[in-house]
Amino acid sequence: MNRVVRVVTPVLLAVTLVWSGIAAADTRIGFVNAGRVTSEAPQAEAARASLEDEFGPRDRAISEEQEALREMENRLNRDGAVMSESEQQRLQRDLVARQRELRRAEEEFREDFNMRRNEELGRLQRRIVETIDDLAESEGFDLIVSEGVIFASDRVDITDRVLERLQQDFDNQ
């Protein structure tokens, strides 16, 4: 229900403004494709690169540990019958302990990564909203809509201009 209200409200507002005889001629309405801006903004690529730099080594270490555990399991399956019982038990205990530690490391990694990704996404979304606000104010728009729009002509689509401003901001950093 909440989603319907968020989708329908901007559309109804835009339609009301356009159809009202009072301000229809003077009203400037724009549309922004938020998904496209979020994926194509240079700040988004910088955030992805930052996350890769920060979490890449941990991800590779987890992958290496997974491979090492697969090799241990293969060794246990392959050579278990010819091992002494104590050696086989020791290898099984070691395998179980390392699997437990790996699961813990994977969970910590996921939590840390998700928190940082959400921080970066929040920062990006705030920057996009600020850019849209600045553009709307400087170019005299009365209404900018985004989500829930079924069709927007090129005449009202300002997505490219938002991306250009984000690029300028990124280049000026």
KOLKOLVEX-184361 format. One record per residue (C-alpha): x, y, z; residue in three letters. Coordinates in pm, whole numbers, padded with zeros to 5 digits, always signed. Example, Ala and Ser with C-alpha at 12.3 -4.5 7.8 and 13.67 -1.06 7.14 Angstrom:
BEGIN
+01230-00450+00780ALA +01367-00106+00714SER 
***
This chain:
BEGIN
+00000+00000+00000MET +00282+00238+00093ASN +00453+00164-00238ARG +00134+00239-00429VAL +00102+00575-00252VAL +00467+00660-00330ARG +00418+00567-00695VAL +00078+00721-00753VAL +00119+01047-00558THR +00388+01206-00780PRO +00206+01099-01093VAL -00125+01241-00972LEU +00046+01561-00866LEU +00206+01599-01208ALA -00121+01528-01387VAL -00307+01772-01164THR -00055+02047-01233LEU -00062+01986-01605VAL -00440+01977-01628TRP -00502+02273-01406SER -00578+02568-01628GLY -00412+02810-01388ILE -00047+02720-01423ALA -00036+02468-01706ALA +00146+02701-01944ALA +00407+02812-01688ASP +00471+02480-01513THR +00801+02306-01586ARG +00802+01935-01515ILE +01101+01708-01544GLY +01161+01336-01516PHE +01470+01158-01381VAL +01540+00790-01437ASN +01673+00717-01087ALA +01791+00366-01171GLY +01997+00489-01462ARG +02146+00775-01260VAL +02233+00539-00974THR +02409+00295-01204SER +02578+00542-01443GLU +02693+00815-01204ALA +03072+00828-01173PRO +03026+00836-00794GLN +02864+00491-00820ALA +03167+00348-00999GLU +03398+00511-00745ALA +03194+00356-00463ALA +03215+00011-00628ARG +03592+00049-00668ALA +03626+00160-00306SER +03430-00142-00185LEU +03641-00371-00403GLU +03962-00224-00260ASP +03831-00257+00093GLU +03671-00601+00071PHE +03856-00771-00215GLY +04139-00911+00000PRO +03896-01060+00252ARG +03686-01208-00027ASP +03993-01368-00184ARG +04106-01505+00154ALA +03764-01664+00207ILE +03777-01818-00142SER +04123-01957-00071GLU +04003-02109+00257GLU +03703-02265+00079GLN +03940-02424-00172GLU +04168-02549+00105ALA +03870-02707+00281LEU +03759-02877-00043ARG +04108-03021-00075GLU +04095-03144+00286MET +03758-03308+00223GLU +03889-03472-00094ASN +04196-03596+00092ARG +03980-03736+00371LEU +03749-03910+00121ASN +04036-04034-00093ARG +04287-04136+00174ASP +04062-04189+00476GLY +04054-04567+00438ALA +04435-04597+00447VAL +04489-04348+00732MET +04525-04452+01090SER +04213-04396+01297GLU +04378-04120+01503SER +04502-03941+01190GLU +04158-03968+01033GLN +03990-03828+01348GLN +04244-03546+01373ARG +04182-03451+01009LEU +03803-03464+01062GLN +03826-03242+01375ARG +04051-02999+01191ASP +03811-02993+00896LEU +03507-02928+01120VAL +03688-02653+01312ALA +03801-02480+00993ARG +03452-02509+00841GLN +03306-02346+01153ARG +03564-02068+01137GLU +03496-02019+00766LEU +03121-01987+00823ARG +03190-01727+01092ARG +03428-01536+00862ALA +03175-01547+00576GLU +02898-01412+00801GLU +03119-01131+00931GLU +03223-01049+00576PHE +02862-01034+00456ARG +02757-00812+00747GLU +03054-00577+00708ASP +03014-00560+00331PHE +02639-00495+00348ASN +02686-00218+00605MET +02951-00044+00394ARG +02755-00093+00072ARG +02449+00062+00236ASN +02660+00354+00360GLU +02797+00413+00011GLU +02452+00378-00147LEU +02304+00622+00103GLY +02581+00873+00033ARG +02526+00833-00343LEU +02150+00875-00313GLN +02190+01191-00103ARG +02430+01332-00364ARG +02186+01250-00644ILE +01896+01419-00462VAL +02111+01728-00394GLU +02209+01741-00761THR +01849+01709-00876ILE +01742+01980-00630ASP +02018+02212-00751ASP +01932+02149-01116LEU +01559+02199-01056ALA +01618+02524-00874GLU +01873+02665-01118SER +01667+02577-01426GLU +01328+02676-01285GLY +01154+02339-01262PHE +00833+02324-01063ASP +00821+01945-01034LEU +01065+01660-01088ILE +00924+01306-01086VAL +01104+00977-01084SER +00963+00642-00970GLU +00632+00517-01100GLY +00634+00705-01429VAL +00512+00493-01717ILE +00623+00729-01991PHE +00829+01044-02009ALA +00917+01213-02335SER +01270+01329-02409ASP +01145+01683-02367ARG +01094+01633-01991VAL +01363+01368-01927ASP +01649+01545-01750ILE +01843+01230-01659THR +02135+01317-01888ASP +02164+01662-01735ARG +02168+01513-01384VAL +02442+01272-01492LEU +02640+01560-01645GLU +02623+01753-01318ARG +02726+01447-01120LEU +03020+01403-01358GLN +03120+01767-01308GLN +03099+01729-00931ASP +03306+01412-00951PHE +03568+01576-01171ASP +03592+01871-00932ASN +03667+01649-00631GLN 
***
